[in-house]
Amino acid sequence: MIKKSSSAVRSTFEWVGTIAVSLVIAGIIRVFLFSPYDVHGASMEPTLINDEKIIVNKWSYRMHEPAYGDIVVFHAEEGRDFIKRVIGLPGDRIEIKNGKVYRNGKMLNEPYIQGTTYTRDDTRTTVVPKGSLYVLGDNRENSRDSRDLGAIPLSRVVGRADVVVLPIKHTKLLTGQEAVGSR
């Protein structure tokens, strides 16, 4: 009888230990590697829709620099996180004129956008500073992005959005390189 009780206690401790180790591993993954984020608003439509849940890869930019077309999450000065697409890298000259975006003098082919890209004066040229990114929402008529916020320091970037996971019918990989190039 005592043997069974001792065995049950040992089994219980093993389970508690296994669960504790699992929680620690899950915490490490969430803090340092991957984290879920909710999409709020319409600024990334049609690519990302309000209330979708995405997984953000937090370690990707420790391995390599951001690339054109990456969808990134960053801390905005308003104390919340924004999700936008990388249009310009450090040293790039970004110009918006007649509703089109030009990078280093070449008009971008952006089949993923919704709406037209305008600024208040419809002509603005920006050189992306070292250590920063120029980001725009895909729904250009309904997005607060680098046109208003300026270039985003890399130190504020949380990571790259890699996949939409919820709702299940919207599940997809976010490759980032979706025809983000010059014509």
ChimeraX commands (.cxc) that place a marker at each C-alpha (Angstrom):
marker #1 position 0.00,0.00,0.00 radius 0.5
marker #1 position 2.77,2.43,0.85 radius 0.5
marker #1 position 4.51,1.60,-2.40 radius 0.5
marker #1 position 1.51,2.73,-4.47 radius 0.5
marker #1 position 1.19,5.97,-2.51 radius 0.5
marker #1 position 4.89,6.73,-2.97 radius 0.5
marker #1 position 4.56,5.98,-6.66 radius 0.5
marker #1 position 1.57,8.33,-6.96 radius 0.5
marker #1 position 3.45,11.14,-5.21 radius 0.5
marker #1 position 6.46,10.64,-7.47 radius 0.5
marker #1 position 4.22,10.63,-10.54 radius 0.5
marker #1 position 2.53,13.83,-9.37 radius 0.5
marker #1 position 5.92,15.54,-8.88 radius 0.5
marker #1 position 7.00,14.40,-12.36 radius 0.5
marker #1 position 3.87,15.89,-13.89 radius 0.5
marker #1 position 4.26,19.15,-11.97 radius 0.5
marker #1 position 7.91,19.33,-13.05 radius 0.5
marker #1 position 7.03,18.65,-16.67 radius 0.5
marker #1 position 4.33,21.32,-16.65 radius 0.5
marker #1 position 6.68,23.84,-14.97 radius 0.5
marker #1 position 9.43,23.21,-17.55 radius 0.5
marker #1 position 6.88,23.50,-20.36 radius 0.5
marker #1 position 5.66,26.85,-19.03 radius 0.5
marker #1 position 9.21,28.18,-18.78 radius 0.5
marker #1 position 9.96,27.08,-22.36 radius 0.5
marker #1 position 6.70,28.63,-23.59 radius 0.5
marker #1 position 7.58,31.88,-21.78 radius 0.5
marker #1 position 11.03,31.99,-23.36 radius 0.5
marker #1 position 9.55,31.37,-26.81 radius 0.5
marker #1 position 6.97,34.14,-26.35 radius 0.5
marker #1 position 9.40,36.72,-24.95 radius 0.5
marker #1 position 12.36,36.09,-27.25 radius 0.5
marker #1 position 11.22,34.24,-30.38 radius 0.5
marker #1 position 7.56,34.41,-31.43 radius 0.5
marker #1 position 4.60,36.35,-30.12 radius 0.5
marker #1 position 0.92,36.64,-31.07 radius 0.5
marker #1 position -0.48,40.05,-31.99 radius 0.5
marker #1 position -3.99,41.19,-32.83 radius 0.5
marker #1 position -4.63,43.35,-35.87 radius 0.5
marker #1 position -6.55,46.49,-34.89 radius 0.5
marker #1 position -8.10,48.68,-37.55 radius 0.5
marker #1 position -8.11,48.74,-41.33 radius 0.5
marker #1 position -4.68,50.23,-42.12 radius 0.5
marker #1 position -3.28,46.99,-43.59 radius 0.5
marker #1 position -6.33,45.94,-45.62 radius 0.5
marker #1 position -6.59,43.97,-47.81 radius 0.5
marker #1 position -3.49,42.07,-46.59 radius 0.5
marker #1 position -4.50,42.02,-42.92 radius 0.5
marker #1 position -8.05,42.44,-41.65 radius 0.5
marker #1 position -9.25,43.87,-38.33 radius 0.5
marker #1 position -9.31,41.27,-35.52 radius 0.5
marker #1 position -7.02,38.77,-37.24 radius 0.5
marker #1 position -4.34,37.24,-35.03 radius 0.5
marker #1 position -0.81,37.11,-36.40 radius 0.5
marker #1 position 2.44,35.57,-35.19 radius 0.5
marker #1 position 5.39,37.94,-35.05 radius 0.5
marker #1 position 8.90,36.57,-35.45 radius 0.5
marker #1 position 10.95,38.49,-32.86 radius 0.5
marker #1 position 14.35,36.94,-33.63 radius 0.5
marker #1 position 14.41,37.33,-37.40 radius 0.5
marker #1 position 16.08,40.74,-37.38 radius 0.5
marker #1 position 18.79,39.51,-35.04 radius 0.5
marker #1 position 19.83,37.23,-37.91 radius 0.5
marker #1 position 19.43,39.67,-40.84 radius 0.5
marker #1 position 18.24,43.16,-41.70 radius 0.5
marker #1 position 14.62,43.96,-42.62 radius 0.5
marker #1 position 13.78,43.65,-46.32 radius 0.5
marker #1 position 11.49,45.52,-48.69 radius 0.5
marker #1 position 7.95,44.26,-48.31 radius 0.5
marker #1 position 8.36,42.83,-44.81 radius 0.5
marker #1 position 5.33,43.47,-42.62 radius 0.5
marker #1 position 6.63,44.68,-39.27 radius 0.5
marker #1 position 5.22,45.39,-35.84 radius 0.5
marker #1 position 6.74,48.38,-34.06 radius 0.5
marker #1 position 6.19,50.40,-30.90 radius 0.5
marker #1 position 4.63,53.75,-31.80 radius 0.5
marker #1 position 5.10,56.85,-29.67 radius 0.5
marker #1 position 1.41,56.67,-28.75 radius 0.5
marker #1 position 2.26,53.74,-26.48 radius 0.5
marker #1 position 0.77,51.08,-28.74 radius 0.5
marker #1 position 2.01,48.83,-31.50 radius 0.5
marker #1 position 1.47,49.43,-35.22 radius 0.5
marker #1 position 1.66,46.96,-38.11 radius 0.5
marker #1 position 2.98,48.31,-41.44 radius 0.5
marker #1 position 4.90,47.29,-44.57 radius 0.5
marker #1 position 8.58,48.20,-45.11 radius 0.5
marker #1 position 8.91,50.46,-48.15 radius 0.5
marker #1 position 12.30,52.07,-47.50 radius 0.5
marker #1 position 15.57,50.99,-45.91 radius 0.5
marker #1 position 18.36,53.25,-44.57 radius 0.5
marker #1 position 19.70,55.55,-47.28 radius 0.5
marker #1 position 16.71,55.11,-49.62 radius 0.5
marker #1 position 15.10,58.21,-51.11 radius 0.5
marker #1 position 11.31,57.85,-50.89 radius 0.5
marker #1 position 9.14,60.19,-52.91 radius 0.5
marker #1 position 5.37,60.31,-53.08 radius 0.5
marker #1 position 3.89,62.18,-56.01 radius 0.5
marker #1 position 0.65,61.94,-57.97 radius 0.5
marker #1 position -0.53,59.13,-55.69 radius 0.5
marker #1 position 2.47,56.88,-56.43 radius 0.5
marker #1 position 5.47,55.86,-54.32 radius 0.5
marker #1 position 8.98,56.07,-55.77 radius 0.5
marker #1 position 12.05,54.52,-54.18 radius 0.5
marker #1 position 15.36,55.89,-55.42 radius 0.5
marker #1 position 13.63,57.33,-58.47 radius 0.5
marker #1 position 11.76,54.17,-59.51 radius 0.5
marker #1 position 8.00,53.80,-59.12 radius 0.5
marker #1 position 7.04,50.86,-56.92 radius 0.5
marker #1 position 4.77,48.10,-58.18 radius 0.5
marker #1 position 2.38,47.65,-55.26 radius 0.5
marker #1 position -0.51,45.36,-56.22 radius 0.5
marker #1 position -1.31,44.73,-52.54 radius 0.5
marker #1 position -2.34,48.32,-51.71 radius 0.5
marker #1 position -5.83,49.62,-51.26 radius 0.5
marker #1 position -6.45,53.24,-52.15 radius 0.5
marker #1 position -4.05,55.88,-53.39 radius 0.5
marker #1 position -0.92,57.12,-51.64 radius 0.5
marker #1 position -1.15,60.80,-50.89 radius 0.5
marker #1 position 0.50,63.22,-48.53 radius 0.5
marker #1 position -0.93,66.55,-47.48 radius 0.5
marker #1 position 0.87,68.35,-50.29 radius 0.5
marker #1 position 1.05,65.26,-52.60 radius 0.5
marker #1 position 4.78,65.75,-53.10 radius 0.5
marker #1 position 7.17,64.68,-50.41 radius 0.5
marker #1 position 10.69,63.36,-50.57 radius 0.5
marker #1 position 12.32,61.65,-47.60 radius 0.5
marker #1 position 15.73,60.08,-47.20 radius 0.5
marker #1 position 15.49,57.22,-44.72 radius 0.5
marker #1 position 18.01,57.84,-41.92 radius 0.5
marker #1 position 20.57,55.28,-40.84 radius 0.5
marker #1 position 19.07,52.81,-38.36 radius 0.5
marker #1 position 15.48,53.47,-39.51 radius 0.5
marker #1 position 12.74,52.18,-41.81 radius 0.5
marker #1 position 10.12,53.91,-43.93 radius 0.5
marker #1 position 6.81,52.07,-43.51 radius 0.5
marker #1 position 3.36,52.44,-45.05 radius 0.5
marker #1 position 0.04,50.74,-44.46 radius 0.5
marker #1 position -1.49,48.82,-47.37 radius 0.5
marker #1 position -4.75,50.77,-46.98 radius 0.5
marker #1 position -3.09,54.07,-47.81 radius 0.5
marker #1 position -6.19,56.23,-47.32 radius 0.5
marker #1 position -6.69,54.89,-43.78 radius 0.5
marker #1 position -3.22,54.53,-42.29 radius 0.5
marker #1 position -0.97,56.39,-39.87 radius 0.5
marker #1 position 2.49,55.53,-41.06 radius 0.5
marker #1 position 5.82,57.13,-41.99 radius 0.5
marker #1 position 3.99,59.87,-43.86 radius 0.5
marker #1 position 2.82,61.12,-40.43 radius 0.5
marker #1 position 5.20,59.44,-37.98 radius 0.5
marker #1 position 8.43,59.82,-39.94 radius 0.5
marker #1 position 11.00,57.07,-40.28 radius 0.5
marker #1 position 10.75,54.33,-37.64 radius 0.5
marker #1 position 13.92,53.59,-35.66 radius 0.5
marker #1 position 14.94,49.92,-35.86 radius 0.5
marker #1 position 15.14,49.92,-32.06 radius 0.5
marker #1 position 11.33,50.22,-31.97 radius 0.5
marker #1 position 10.72,47.26,-34.29 radius 0.5
marker #1 position 9.33,44.24,-32.40 radius 0.5
marker #1 position 9.66,41.86,-35.33 radius 0.5
marker #1 position 8.34,40.60,-38.64 radius 0.5
marker #1 position 4.77,39.36,-39.06 radius 0.5
marker #1 position 5.14,35.85,-40.47 radius 0.5
marker #1 position 1.71,34.22,-40.44 radius 0.5
marker #1 position -1.99,34.92,-39.93 radius 0.5
marker #1 position -3.34,32.21,-37.62 radius 0.5
marker #1 position -6.89,33.29,-36.75 radius 0.5
marker #1 position -9.55,33.11,-37.89 radius 0.5
marker #1 position -8.65,29.73,-39.34 radius 0.5
marker #1 position -10.19,30.55,-42.75 radius 0.5
marker #1 position -7.72,33.47,-43.07 radius 0.5
marker #1 position -4.61,31.43,-42.21 radius 0.5
marker #1 position -1.74,32.34,-44.54 radius 0.5
marker #1 position 1.98,32.98,-44.63 radius 0.5
marker #1 position 3.04,36.60,-44.99 radius 0.5
marker #1 position 6.00,36.38,-47.34 radius 0.5
marker #1 position 6.65,40.11,-47.47 radius 0.5
marker #1 position 8.15,40.00,-50.95 radius 0.5
marker #1 position 4.75,40.20,-52.64 radius 0.5
marker #1 position 5.80,42.13,-55.74 radius 0.5
marker #1 position 7.41,44.95,-53.77 radius 0.5
marker #1 position 9.65,46.21,-56.48 radius 0.5
marker #1 position 10.09,48.73,-59.19 radius 0.5
marker #1 position 8.29,48.69,-62.49 radius 0.5
marker link #1:1,2 radius 0.2
marker link #1:2,3 radius 0.2
marker link #1:3,4 radius 0.2
marker link #1:4,5 radius 0.2
marker link #1:5,6 radius 0.2
marker link #1:6,7 radius 0.2
marker link #1:7,8 radius 0.2
marker link #1:8,9 radius 0.2
marker link #1:9,10 radius 0.2
marker link #1:10,11 radius 0.2
marker link #1:11,12 radius 0.2
marker link #1:12,13 radius 0.2
marker link #1:13,14 radius 0.2
marker link #1:14,15 radius 0.2
marker link #1:15,16 radius 0.2
marker link #1:16,17 radius 0.2
marker link #1:17,18 radius 0.2
marker link #1:18,19 radius 0.2
marker link #1:19,20 radius 0.2
marker link #1:20,21 radius 0.2
marker link #1:21,22 radius 0.2
marker link #1:22,23 radius 0.2
marker link #1:23,24 radius 0.2
marker link #1:24,25 radius 0.2
marker link #1:25,26 radius 0.2
marker link #1:26,27 radius 0.2
marker link #1:27,28 radius 0.2
marker link #1:28,29 radius 0.2
marker link #1:29,30 radius 0.2
marker link #1:30,31 radius 0.2
marker link #1:31,32 radius 0.2
marker link #1:32,33 radius 0.2
marker link #1:33,34 radius 0.2
marker link #1:34,35 radius 0.2
marker link #1:35,36 radius 0.2
marker link #1:36,37 radius 0.2
marker link #1:37,38 radius 0.2
marker link #1:38,39 radius 0.2
marker link #1:39,40 radius 0.2
marker link #1:40,41 radius 0.2
marker link #1:41,42 radius 0.2
marker link #1:42,43 radius 0.2
marker link #1:43,44 radius 0.2
marker link #1:44,45 radius 0.2
marker link #1:45,46 radius 0.2
marker link #1:46,47 radius 0.2
marker link #1:47,48 radius 0.2
marker link #1:48,49 radius 0.2
marker link #1:49,50 radius 0.2
marker link #1:50,51 radius 0.2
marker link #1:51,52 radius 0.2
marker link #1:52,53 radius 0.2
marker link #1:53,54 radius 0.2
marker link #1:54,55 radius 0.2
marker link #1:55,56 radius 0.2
marker link #1:56,57 radius 0.2
marker link #1:57,58 radius 0.2
marker link #1:58,59 radius 0.2
marker link #1:59,60 radius 0.2
marker link #1:60,61 radius 0.2
marker link #1:61,62 radius 0.2
marker link #1:62,63 radius 0.2
marker link #1:63,64 radius 0.2
marker link #1:64,65 radius 0.2
marker link #1:65,66 radius 0.2
marker link #1:66,67 radius 0.2
marker link #1:67,68 radius 0.2
marker link #1:68,69 radius 0.2
marker link #1:69,70 radius 0.2
marker link #1:70,71 radius 0.2
marker link #1:71,72 radius 0.2
marker link #1:72,73 radius 0.2
marker link #1:73,74 radius 0.2
marker link #1:74,75 radius 0.2
marker link #1:75,76 radius 0.2
marker link #1:76,77 radius 0.2
marker link #1:77,78 radius 0.2
marker link #1:78,79 radius 0.2
marker link #1:79,80 radius 0.2
marker link #1:80,81 radius 0.2
marker link #1:81,82 radius 0.2
marker link #1:82,83 radius 0.2
marker link #1:83,84 radius 0.2
marker link #1:84,85 radius 0.2
marker link #1:85,86 radius 0.2
marker link #1:86,87 radius 0.2
marker link #1:87,88 radius 0.2
marker link #1:88,89 radius 0.2
marker link #1:89,90 radius 0.2
marker link #1:90,91 radius 0.2
marker link #1:91,92 radius 0.2
marker link #1:92,93 radius 0.2
marker link #1:93,94 radius 0.2
marker link #1:94,95 radius 0.2
marker link #1:95,96 radius 0.2
marker link #1:96,97 radius 0.2
marker link #1:97,98 radius 0.2
marker link #1:98,99 radius 0.2
marker link #1:99,100 radius 0.2
marker link #1:100,101 radius 0.2
marker link #1:101,102 radius 0.2
marker link #1:102,103 radius 0.2
marker link #1:103,104 radius 0.2
marker link #1:104,105 radius 0.2
marker link #1:105,106 radius 0.2
marker link #1:106,107 radius 0.2
marker link #1:107,108 radius 0.2
marker link #1:108,109 radius 0.2
marker link #1:109,110 radius 0.2
marker link #1:110,111 radius 0.2
marker link #1:111,112 radius 0.2
marker link #1:112,113 radius 0.2
marker link #1:113,114 radius 0.2
marker link #1:114,115 radius 0.2
marker link #1:115,116 radius 0.2
marker link #1:116,117 radius 0.2
marker link #1:117,118 radius 0.2
marker link #1:118,119 radius 0.2
marker link #1:119,120 radius 0.2
marker link #1:120,121 radius 0.2
marker link #1:121,122 radius 0.2
marker link #1:122,123 radius 0.2
marker link #1:123,124 radius 0.2
marker link #1:124,125 radius 0.2
marker link #1:125,126 radius 0.2
marker link #1:126,127 radius 0.2
marker link #1:127,128 radius 0.2
marker link #1:128,129 radius 0.2
marker link #1:129,130 radius 0.2
marker link #1:130,131 radius 0.2
marker link #1:131,132 radius 0.2
marker link #1:132,133 radius 0.2
marker link #1:133,134 radius 0.2
marker link #1:134,135 radius 0.2
marker link #1:135,136 radius 0.2
marker link #1:136,137 radius 0.2
marker link #1:137,138 radius 0.2
marker link #1:138,139 radius 0.2
marker link #1:139,140 radius 0.2
marker link #1:140,141 radius 0.2
marker link #1:141,142 radius 0.2
marker link #1:142,143 radius 0.2
marker link #1:143,144 radius 0.2
marker link #1:144,145 radius 0.2
marker link #1:145,146 radius 0.2
marker link #1:146,147 radius 0.2
marker link #1:147,148 radius 0.2
marker link #1:148,149 radius 0.2
marker link #1:149,150 radius 0.2
marker link #1:150,151 radius 0.2
marker link #1:151,152 radius 0.2
marker link #1:152,153 radius 0.2
marker link #1:153,154 radius 0.2
marker link #1:154,155 radius 0.2
marker link #1:155,156 radius 0.2
marker link #1:156,157 radius 0.2
marker link #1:157,158 radius 0.2
marker link #1:158,159 radius 0.2
marker link #1:159,160 radius 0.2
marker link #1:160,161 radius 0.2
marker link #1:161,162 radius 0.2
marker link #1:162,163 radius 0.2
marker link #1:163,164 radius 0.2
marker link #1:164,165 radius 0.2
marker link #1:165,166 radius 0.2
marker link #1:166,167 radius 0.2
marker link #1:167,168 radius 0.2
marker link #1:168,169 radius 0.2
marker link #1:169,170 radius 0.2
marker link #1:170,171 radius 0.2
marker link #1:171,172 radius 0.2
marker link #1:172,173 radius 0.2
marker link #1:173,174 radius 0.2
marker link #1:174,175 radius 0.2
marker link #1:175,176 radius 0.2
marker link #1:176,177 radius 0.2
marker link #1:177,178 radius 0.2
marker link #1:178,179 radius 0.2
marker link #1:179,180 radius 0.2
marker link #1:180,181 radius 0.2
marker link #1:181,182 radius 0.2
marker link #1:182,183 radius 0.2
view
